[in-house]
Amino acid sequence: MRRCILVLMGLVFVLGATASQGEWKMRVEHATGADELALSDVDNITFHDRPRMVAVPAGVFTMGDGESYCGVNERQVTLTRDFYLSCHEITNRQYMHALQWAYDHGYVTATTGSADDNLDGSTVRLVELGDEDCEIAFDGAGGFHLRESPSGYAQGAYPGGYDPSSHPVMKVSWYGAARYCDWLSLLVGFPRAYQHGGDWSCNGGDPYGAAGYRLPTDAEWEYAAQFDDERLYPWGNAEPHCGRANYHPNPDPRCIGWTSPVGSYPEAPQILELADMAGNVWEYCNDWFSCDLGTASVTDPAGPGSGSDRVMRSGSWYNYAMSLRCAMRFGYVPQFPPDNTGFRIARTMSP
């Protein structure tokens, strides 16, 4: 029987081929073991972009900086679990590949206007495909592809045209970000982190104990952004400028006027090799949003038990410098895909 091999780059990979009894074989290692296959049994190999992750060690930090919006209150936070965080915001190409896989497996339904959930009885909106700010499109016949945004902002920023593949995905709801995490988990054999239905809790309300991919908690995001010296901005305490982040200087024009390819700011190095933790697009976190988190010390906080909005971090190409601070916190409803918002993913390290 001929086989089609899905290869998730960086986690599922081909080690090489060896000759055995006159026939070439290929060994493929993955999260749950390894397979050795005769090349004559393989129809094709499909490569998927797995987001590159960096290790973030557990530690203690002060959450809040005394003056940022919804980050005025300061409290000591202890994170007891090492975790991985994706180096970049998830790109259009990465999301499109995962979305196509999910659609092909019946986990998603799609029209030219939207992609909706189709797993565990959920039908929530995941991606607003018909919005002009969305750079992923559906052809109505089963295929997704990338496109330049026809919006005036995008065309004004890139009048000669641009390749959207490495730009951060936008017009994805919080549910669409959480679902992406679960698609990756399904791809590599990890348990899904999110409950689908109800309040979509992560691992029953314990995100730090989840084995699969997930969104970073509010505390993890800020801890990684200011690692490890309580810096005001991801690059340090120096004020923002257009060489450090894609945002809207005030009163100057916006730096670009649209998203930039992920990792475009080498002048803003971070200790953990993370990129775009300030500007470009807002980033979803796992937690329900509450502006006042209090001042009491906490360990492995998972945020409020319920709410109407989910936490967003980092600011975007459209926002002023105040939104770029590591402690800046905002909230948005999870069911509607907003403008200028994307996400990066996390996963707790195994003990």
C-alpha positions as CSV (number, residue, x, y, z in Angstrom):
1,M,0.0,0.0,0.0
2,R,1.4,3.4,-1.0
3,R,1.8,5.9,1.9
4,C,1.6,9.7,2.2
5,I,4.0,11.0,4.9
6,L,3.3,14.2,6.8
7,V,6.5,15.7,8.1
8,L,6.2,18.5,10.7
9,M,9.6,20.2,10.4
10,G,11.7,20.4,13.5
11,L,9.7,17.7,15.4
12,V,8.9,15.1,12.9
13,F,11.8,14.6,10.5
14,V,13.6,12.3,8.2
15,L,16.9,11.0,9.5
16,G,18.0,9.4,6.3
17,A,17.7,6.5,4.0
18,T,19.6,3.2,4.2
19,A,19.9,0.2,1.8
20,S,18.5,-3.0,3.2
21,Q,18.3,-6.2,1.1
22,G,18.4,-4.1,-2.0
23,E,15.6,-1.7,-1.1
24,W,16.0,1.8,0.2
25,K,14.2,2.6,3.4
26,M,13.5,5.8,5.3
27,R,13.4,6.2,9.1
28,V,10.9,8.8,10.4
29,E,11.0,9.8,14.0
30,H,8.1,11.5,15.7
31,A,6.6,12.4,19.1
32,T,5.4,8.8,19.8
33,G,8.1,6.7,18.3
34,A,9.7,5.9,14.9
35,D,8.7,4.2,11.7
36,E,10.9,2.6,9.0
37,L,9.3,2.7,5.6
38,A,10.3,1.4,2.2
39,L,10.6,4.3,-0.2
40,S,8.7,2.3,-2.8
41,D,5.7,2.5,-0.4
42,V,5.7,6.3,-0.1
43,D,3.7,8.4,-2.6
44,N,4.9,11.8,-1.3
45,I,6.3,13.7,1.6
46,T,4.5,16.8,2.8
47,F,6.4,19.3,5.0
48,H,4.7,21.5,7.5
49,D,6.2,24.5,9.2
50,R,6.5,23.9,12.9
51,P,7.1,27.2,14.7
52,R,10.6,27.4,16.1
53,M,10.5,27.4,19.9
54,V,12.8,28.6,22.6
55,A,13.2,27.4,26.1
56,V,12.1,29.7,28.9
57,P,13.4,28.7,32.3
58,A,11.1,28.8,35.4
59,G,11.7,31.8,37.7
60,V,10.3,34.7,39.8
61,F,9.5,38.2,38.5
62,T,7.5,41.2,39.3
63,M,4.3,41.3,37.1
64,G,3.3,44.9,36.4
65,D,5.4,48.0,36.2
66,G,3.4,50.6,38.2
67,E,2.2,52.7,35.2
68,S,1.2,50.6,32.2
69,Y,-2.5,50.2,31.3
70,C,-3.9,47.4,33.4
71,G,-0.3,46.8,34.5
72,V,-0.2,49.4,37.3
73,N,-0.5,46.9,40.1
74,E,2.7,45.0,40.8
75,R,2.8,41.6,42.3
76,Q,5.5,38.9,42.7
77,V,4.8,35.9,40.4
78,T,6.6,32.5,40.7
79,L,6.5,30.3,37.6
80,T,7.6,26.7,38.6
81,R,7.5,25.1,35.2
82,D,10.0,25.6,32.3
83,F,8.2,26.2,29.1
84,Y,8.7,26.7,25.4
85,L,7.6,29.8,23.5
86,S,7.6,30.3,19.8
87,C,10.3,32.7,18.6
88,H,7.9,34.5,16.3
89,E,4.2,35.2,15.9
90,I,2.5,32.5,13.9
91,T,2.7,33.4,10.2
92,N,0.1,33.3,7.5
93,R,1.9,30.4,5.8
94,Q,2.1,28.4,9.1
95,Y,-1.6,29.0,9.8
96,M,-2.7,28.2,6.3
97,H,-0.9,24.9,6.2
98,A,-2.4,23.9,9.5
99,L,-5.8,25.1,8.4
100,Q,-5.6,23.1,5.2
101,W,-4.7,20.0,7.2
102,A,-7.6,20.5,9.6
103,Y,-10.0,21.1,6.8
104,D,-8.9,18.0,5.0
105,H,-9.5,16.0,8.1
106,G,-12.9,17.3,8.7
107,Y,-12.0,19.4,11.7
108,V,-13.0,22.7,10.0
109,T,-15.7,23.9,7.6
110,A,-15.1,26.7,5.3
111,T,-16.7,29.2,2.9
112,T,-15.1,32.0,1.1
113,G,-16.2,34.2,4.0
114,S,-15.0,32.2,7.0
115,A,-13.5,29.1,8.5
116,D,-15.4,27.6,11.4
117,D,-14.8,25.0,13.9
118,N,-16.1,21.4,13.3
119,L,-14.7,19.4,16.2
120,D,-16.4,18.3,19.4
121,G,-19.7,19.8,18.3
122,S,-18.2,23.3,18.1
123,T,-19.1,25.7,15.3
124,V,-17.4,28.9,16.5
125,R,-15.8,31.3,14.0
126,L,-12.0,30.7,13.7
127,V,-10.9,32.9,10.8
128,E,-12.7,35.8,9.0
129,L,-11.5,34.8,5.5
130,G,-13.8,37.4,3.8
131,D,-12.3,40.4,5.6
132,E,-10.0,42.5,3.5
133,D,-7.4,42.4,6.3
134,C,-7.1,38.6,6.1
135,E,-4.3,37.3,4.0
136,I,-5.6,33.7,3.8
137,A,-8.3,32.9,1.3
138,F,-10.5,29.9,0.4
139,D,-11.2,28.9,-3.2
140,G,-14.6,27.3,-2.4
141,A,-13.4,24.0,-3.7
142,G,-11.3,22.7,-0.8
143,G,-8.1,24.7,-1.1
144,F,-6.6,27.6,0.9
145,H,-4.1,30.1,-0.5
146,L,-2.4,33.3,0.5
147,R,-3.1,36.7,-1.0
148,E,-2.0,40.3,-0.5
149,S,-4.5,42.2,1.5
150,P,-6.4,44.6,-0.7
151,S,-6.9,47.1,2.2
152,G,-5.7,50.6,1.7
153,Y,-3.3,50.2,4.7
154,A,-1.6,47.2,3.1
155,Q,-1.4,48.6,-0.4
156,G,-0.2,52.0,1.0
157,A,2.6,50.3,3.0
158,Y,3.7,48.0,0.1
159,P,2.8,49.8,-3.2
160,G,5.0,47.5,-5.1
161,G,3.4,44.4,-3.7
162,Y,4.5,42.0,-0.9
163,D,4.7,38.3,0.0
164,P,2.3,37.7,2.9
165,S,3.7,34.3,3.8
166,S,6.0,35.4,6.5
167,H,3.7,38.1,7.9
168,P,1.8,37.3,11.1
169,V,-1.6,35.9,10.6
170,M,-4.5,38.2,11.4
171,K,-8.3,38.1,11.5
172,V,-8.1,35.0,13.7
173,S,-10.4,34.8,16.7
174,W,-9.1,33.6,20.1
175,Y,-10.8,30.3,19.4
176,G,-8.9,30.2,16.1
177,A,-5.6,30.6,18.0
178,A,-6.5,28.0,20.5
179,R,-7.6,25.6,17.8
180,Y,-4.3,26.1,15.9
181,C,-2.6,24.8,19.1
182,D,-4.8,21.8,19.1
183,W,-4.2,21.1,15.4
184,L,-0.4,21.0,16.1
185,S,-1.0,18.6,19.1
186,L,-3.1,16.3,16.9
187,L,-0.5,16.4,14.2
188,V,2.3,15.1,16.5
189,G,0.4,12.9,18.9
190,F,0.2,15.2,22.0
191,P,-3.1,15.4,24.0
192,R,-5.2,18.4,23.0
193,A,-4.9,21.2,25.5
194,Y,-8.3,22.9,25.0
195,Q,-11.8,21.9,25.9
196,H,-14.1,22.6,23.0
197,G,-17.4,23.9,24.2
198,G,-18.2,25.5,27.4
199,D,-15.6,28.0,28.4
200,W,-12.8,26.3,26.3
201,S,-10.7,25.9,29.4
202,C,-7.1,24.8,29.0
203,N,-6.4,21.4,30.6
204,G,-9.3,21.8,33.0
205,G,-8.1,25.2,34.2
206,D,-4.4,24.1,34.7
207,P,-2.6,25.3,31.6
208,Y,0.8,24.7,33.1
209,G,0.0,21.0,33.4
210,A,-1.1,20.7,29.7
211,A,1.0,18.3,27.6
212,G,0.0,19.7,24.3
213,Y,0.5,23.1,22.6
214,R,-1.4,26.0,24.0
215,L,-1.4,29.8,24.2
216,P,1.0,31.3,26.8
217,T,-0.5,32.4,30.1
218,D,-0.7,36.1,30.8
219,A,2.1,35.7,33.3
220,E,4.3,33.6,31.0
221,W,4.0,36.2,28.3
222,E,5.1,39.1,30.4
223,Y,7.9,37.0,32.1
224,A,9.3,36.1,28.7
225,A,9.0,39.6,27.3
226,Q,10.9,41.3,30.2
227,F,13.4,38.4,30.8
228,D,15.3,38.6,33.0
229,D,15.9,42.1,34.3
230,E,12.4,43.7,34.7
231,R,13.0,45.7,31.5
232,L,10.3,48.1,30.4
233,Y,10.4,47.0,26.8
234,P,11.4,43.7,25.3
235,W,14.7,45.2,24.1
236,G,15.5,47.1,27.4
237,N,14.5,50.4,28.9
238,A,15.3,52.6,25.8
239,E,12.4,54.3,24.2
240,P,10.8,52.8,21.1
241,H,11.7,53.9,17.6
242,C,11.0,52.4,14.2
243,G,14.3,50.4,14.2
244,R,13.1,48.5,17.3
245,A,9.4,47.8,16.6
246,N,6.6,48.1,14.1
247,Y,4.2,50.6,15.7
248,H,2.8,54.1,15.5
249,P,5.1,56.8,16.8
250,N,3.2,59.8,18.0
251,P,2.9,62.3,16.2
252,D,4.9,60.7,13.4
253,P,3.4,58.5,10.8
254,R,3.2,54.8,11.4
255,C,6.6,53.0,11.0
256,I,5.2,50.8,8.1
257,G,1.5,51.2,8.1
258,W,0.9,47.4,8.0
259,T,2.5,44.3,9.4
260,S,6.1,43.4,8.7
261,P,7.6,39.9,8.2
262,V,8.2,38.3,11.6
263,G,11.7,38.8,12.9
264,S,12.3,42.0,11.0
265,Y,13.9,44.0,13.9
266,P,17.5,42.9,14.7
267,E,18.0,46.2,16.5
268,A,15.7,44.9,19.3
269,P,17.5,41.8,20.5
270,Q,16.1,39.9,23.4
271,I,17.9,37.6,25.8
272,L,15.7,34.7,24.8
273,E,15.9,35.3,21.0
274,L,12.2,36.1,20.8
275,A,11.1,38.6,18.2
276,D,8.2,41.0,17.9
277,M,7.2,40.9,21.5
278,A,6.4,44.6,21.0
279,G,4.4,45.8,18.0
280,N,3.5,44.2,14.7
281,V,0.3,42.5,15.9
282,W,-1.4,42.1,19.3
283,E,-0.9,38.6,20.7
284,Y,-3.6,36.5,22.4
285,C,-2.8,34.9,25.8
286,N,-4.6,32.0,27.4
287,D,-6.2,33.9,30.3
288,W,-9.5,35.5,30.8
289,F,-8.9,39.3,31.2
290,S,-9.2,41.3,34.4
291,C,-7.6,44.7,34.6
292,D,-7.0,44.5,38.3
293,L,-5.0,41.4,39.3
294,G,-4.2,42.7,42.8
295,T,-0.8,42.8,44.5
296,A,-0.7,39.5,46.4
297,S,2.1,37.1,45.5
298,V,1.0,34.2,43.4
299,T,2.5,30.9,42.0
300,D,1.6,29.7,38.5
301,P,-1.4,32.0,38.0
302,A,-3.9,30.9,35.5
303,G,-6.0,34.1,35.5
304,P,-9.6,34.6,36.5
305,G,-11.9,31.6,36.3
306,S,-14.3,33.3,33.8
307,G,-14.8,36.5,32.0
308,S,-16.0,38.1,28.8
309,D,-12.6,39.0,27.2
310,R,-9.3,37.2,26.7
311,V,-5.9,38.8,27.4
312,M,-4.0,40.5,24.6
313,R,-0.4,41.7,24.7
314,S,2.3,43.6,22.8
315,G,0.5,46.3,20.8
316,S,0.5,46.4,17.0
317,W,1.6,48.3,13.9
318,Y,-1.4,50.5,14.4
319,N,-0.8,51.4,18.1
320,Y,1.2,54.0,20.0
321,A,4.3,53.4,22.1
322,M,2.4,53.0,25.3
323,S,1.1,49.6,24.0
324,L,4.6,48.3,23.6
325,R,5.6,48.0,27.3
326,C,6.0,44.5,28.6
327,A,3.5,45.1,31.4
328,M,0.8,46.6,29.1
329,R,-2.4,44.4,29.2
330,F,-5.6,44.6,27.1
331,G,-8.6,42.4,26.6
332,Y,-10.9,41.4,23.7
333,V,-13.9,39.1,23.2
334,P,-12.8,35.7,22.0
335,Q,-15.6,35.1,19.5
336,F,-14.8,37.9,17.0
337,P,-11.6,38.0,14.9
338,P,-10.2,41.5,15.5
339,D,-7.9,43.6,13.4
340,N,-4.2,43.8,14.0
341,T,-4.2,40.7,16.2
342,G,-2.3,37.4,16.0
343,F,-0.6,35.0,18.5
344,R,2.4,32.9,19.4
345,I,2.2,29.5,21.0
346,A,3.6,27.8,24.1
347,R,4.1,24.4,25.6
348,T,5.1,23.3,29.1
349,M,8.3,21.3,29.2
350,S,8.0,17.7,30.3
351,P,9.2,17.2,33.9
